[in-house]
């Protein structure tokens, strides 16, 4: 077997609704938006990731941009397979004489159904994987931020991605109780687009909504280090003419309030379902925030006020899940019990 090891490519993949990350040889080699652009007439893939993202909302009728994942699961089977295949090609664009065997560990939401699980596996297999293992996102996130998941100690992870928010209490290499809700980063973007339309009569696209969220997104109407007001360009709904307005972080906090409240409710529900011994541990350890949503200003503070528990944002929360996935791939034998 050892002699053929160079023919096996081991990949850890965080197949996210918003971004896909791939770790190969302990390095994040792919960090791209989960989107592809396709020629409608020929069916040929024109662009993947960042290049396709640039075309999103700007393409003519012959080009179609597709986001294959919705709410953390595969919505378009064929596009997902093409996207995985394309992103694997990005790792070594130069064609090698040997086609390596692919061994993958892919992370999935904890609230996923058997059918959705099978869709992920089949997409990976059709993209060339010989061995596919699945791991739940909160478990991967916990491993990625350095928690010893095998310990008889309760830890609560809140992983806010693009399509789902996963809240799980982990102990003894297993998820004791979890809440998976389909309210996350994409919903925040939708809330911002809706707010701009309602409050300012300004029509903006998905990419602009995403930029507002990154630049002035906030969970609290008052922050210690507030970001500067952000200029937003869009189409005036009254006149139909393009215009620019400035938007403040406190307005965005107002726009996101409803969605964040749903996440808070899910956190409280998960705490309610936690066995008392593990609740005692969580009181000591606090809650850990991972995923892109953890970068929202003031979110840790807001959840902390609501739950009356300390909340910690993981270091580099965007990559916590893929780091954990890569670690389990390296130590596959030790983690066999938590694989799906």
N, C-alpha and C positions, 0 to 999 in steps of 0.2 A: 504493500500500500504506500509506504514512504516514498518509493521511487516515483509514484504517480501524483504525489501531493501537489506538484507544480501545475498539474492539469486541473486542479480543483480551485475554483475561485469562491471564497467565502464572503458573503455580503450580508451586512446587517441593514435592514431597510425600515425606515419610519415612513410608511405610506400615509401621508396626511392629506386632509381635505384641502388645505391651503398650500403646504409645502411638502416635498418629498426629500428625505435626506438618506444618503447611502454611505455607510462606513466600510472601507476596504483597507486591510492591513493597518488597522488602528487609526486611520485618517478619514476625516469627512471628505469624501472625494466628490460627492454630488450634493448640492443644496440648492434646489430649484423649485419654483412654483409648480404645483400639480396641475399643469394645463398643457394642452397640445393644440396646434393649429393645423387644419386639414383642408385640402383642396376638395371642394364639393363634387367637382366633375370627375376627377381621376381617383379620388379617395386617398391620395398620397399625403403623407405627413410632411408639412412644410417646416414646422418649427416645434420645439419642445422647451418647456420651462421658461426661462427669462425672455427668450426671443418671442415665444408665443404670447407671453404676458403683455409684451409691448403692443401686440396686435389686438388684444382683448378690448372690445368695444369700439375698435377703429377700423375693423375689416370691412371690405365690400362683400357683396352677396356670394362671390365665388369662394371666399375663405370663411371657414367656420372654426371658431375657437371652442374647445370642449374642456370642461373640468370633469374628469371621469369619476371623481369621488364627491359624494354628497353626504353630509352628516356622518363623516367618518367611515362610510362604507361605499363599495363600488356601485355606482349608478349606471355607468356605461361600460359594459364588460369588454367590448372590443377596444375602446379607446384606452381603457386601463392597461390592457395587455400591450398595446402599442407604446404607451407612455413608459411602462416598466422596461420594455425592450430598448427604447430609445435612451433612457437614462443609464441603463447598464452599458450601452455603447459609449457613453460619455466618459466612462472610467478609463478604457483604453481604446481611443479612437482608431489607432493603427491596427489593422487587421493582422492577427497572428496566424501562424500556420495551423496550430492546434486550436480547436474551439474548446475553451475550458468548461469543465463540468461546474454547474453553479449550485452552491449550497446556500440557502437563505434562511435568515430568521426575520420574520416580518411582524411588526406590532399591530395589534387590532384593538378597537374599543372593547371594554369589558361587557357592554350591554348588547353585543353583537349576536345575531341569531345563527343557527347552524347553517342555514342557506347562505347567509352573507359571508360566513367563515369559509364555506366551500368556494364561493366566488373568488375570494382572495387567493386561496390555494391554487385554484385552476388557472387564474390569470398569471400567477408566478410560474406555474408549470409550463403554460403555453408560451411564456416569454423565455423559456429555456432552463428553468430550474429542475434539478434532478432530486434534490431534497429540500423540502419546505417545512419550517417549523414556525408556529405562531406563538406570540406572547402577548398578554394583555398590557395595554398602555400604562396603567398606573403601576403595575409591577415593574415594567421596564424603567419607568421614571424613578421609582424608589431605588432601584439598583444603580441607575445613572447618577443619582445625587449622593451615592455613597452609603446608603442605609444597608445594614446587614439584615436582609429579609428573612433569613433562617432563624433569627433570634426569637425567643418567646416574648417579644416586646411589641406592643401595638404602635403603629405609625400611620398617620392619615395623610394621603397624597391627594391634592386637588390639581388635576391636569386639564388645563383649559386650552384646547386646540382650536382648529378652524371650524370643525363641524360638531364636535361633542365636548362636553365637560365631563370628565371621569373623576368621581370621588370614591376613594377606596380606603378601607382600613386593612392594613397588611400585617400579618404575624405568622411565624413558622412556615415561611415560603408559600403562603396562600392568601387569597383575598377573603377576609372574614365577612365583610359586608360592603356592598358598593351601590352607588347611585350613578347611573349614566344618563345624562340628559342632553337632548339635541339643541342646546343653547350654548353658543360659543362665539368665536371671533367673527364668523360670517354673519351672525345675527347682529353683532355690534355694528358691522358695516352697513347692514340693511337699516338698522335703527337710525344711523347717521344720515343715510340717503333720504329716508322718510322725513326726518326732522327738518332737513334743508328744504324739502319740498313744501312741507306744511308751514314752517315758521318764516322762511325767507322767499318762498315762491321760486326757488332755484332748483333746476333739474341737474343733478350730477350723476356721473357714472360710477360703477363699482370700484374702479381704480382710484378715483378721486376720494371716494368714501374711505377706502383703505388708507390713503395718504393722510387724511384728516385724523383717522384713528391713531396712526403712528405719531403724527406731529403734535396733536393737542388732545389725544384721548385721555380721559380721566374718569375715575370712579367716584371722586369726591368733588363737590362744588368749590371747596377751598383747599388749596395745596400750599405746602411750605415753599417749594421751589416751582412756581408756576411757569409753564412754557409761554412764549410770546404768542400773540394772536396770529392766526394762520390765514394767508390769503387763499380764497377758494374761487375757482373759475367754473362757471356753469352757464346754463341757458335760462334766461328769465322766462318764467311761465306766462307772464302777462303780455310781454312784448315779443317773445321769441328771439330776442337779441342776446348774444353772449354778454355776461357781466361778471364783475368780481366783487366779492364781499369779504370782510374779515370776520373770522369766527374765533371765539374764546373757548378755553378748556372747560369753563363752568357751564357753557351751553351744551357741550358734548356730554358732560356729566349728567345733565338733565335728560338728554336724548337716550343715554344708555341705562338710565335708572331701572327701568322695567326688567330688562334682561339680566342685569346684575342681581336684582332682587330674586329672580328665579334660581340663580346659582346659589345665593345665600340660603334660600329655602332648602335646596338639595343638600347643602352642607349640614344644615341643622337636622334634616331627615336622616342622613347617614350617621350623625352623632347619636341620634335617638335610637338607631338600630344596633349601635355598638354594644357588645357585652360589657358589663360593669368593670371587669378586671382590665380590659383593654382601654376603657374610658379613663381609668386611673392613669394608664401609661400616657395616653394622648394629652392629659392635663399637664404632664411633665414635659413631653416632647414637643407639643404644639402641632400646628398644621404646616404642611409644605406645599408651596405653590410652584407648579411647573407648567411648561407649554407657553406658546406665544402670548396667550391671554394674561399670563403672570406679569407681562411687561406693562400692562395698563396702569398708569399712574394712580397711586392711592388705593389700589384694589386690596392689597394686603392689609392696609389700615382699616378699610371698610369691613372686610370679613372678620378681622380681629375684634372690632367694636361689636359686631353682631353676635359672634360666638363667644366673646369674652375669653378668648384663648390667644396665645401668641401665634403669629403667622409669619413664616419665613419664605422669602422668594429664593428659589434655587439659583445657584451661580449658573449663568448661561442657560436660562430655562428652556430656550428654543431647542437646545440640543440634548437636554437631559434624557429624553426618551430614546434617542438613537444611540447615545453613549451606553445606556443600560442594555439595549438590544445587542450592541457590539460585545459587551462584556459577557452576556449569556452565550453568545456564539463562540467566544474563545473558551468558555468553560462549560461546554454543552453537556458533558456527563453530569456535572454537579447540579445543573438546572433542568435536567430532563423532566423532573416531576412537575415543573410549572409550565412546561410547553403544552400547546394545544395540539 
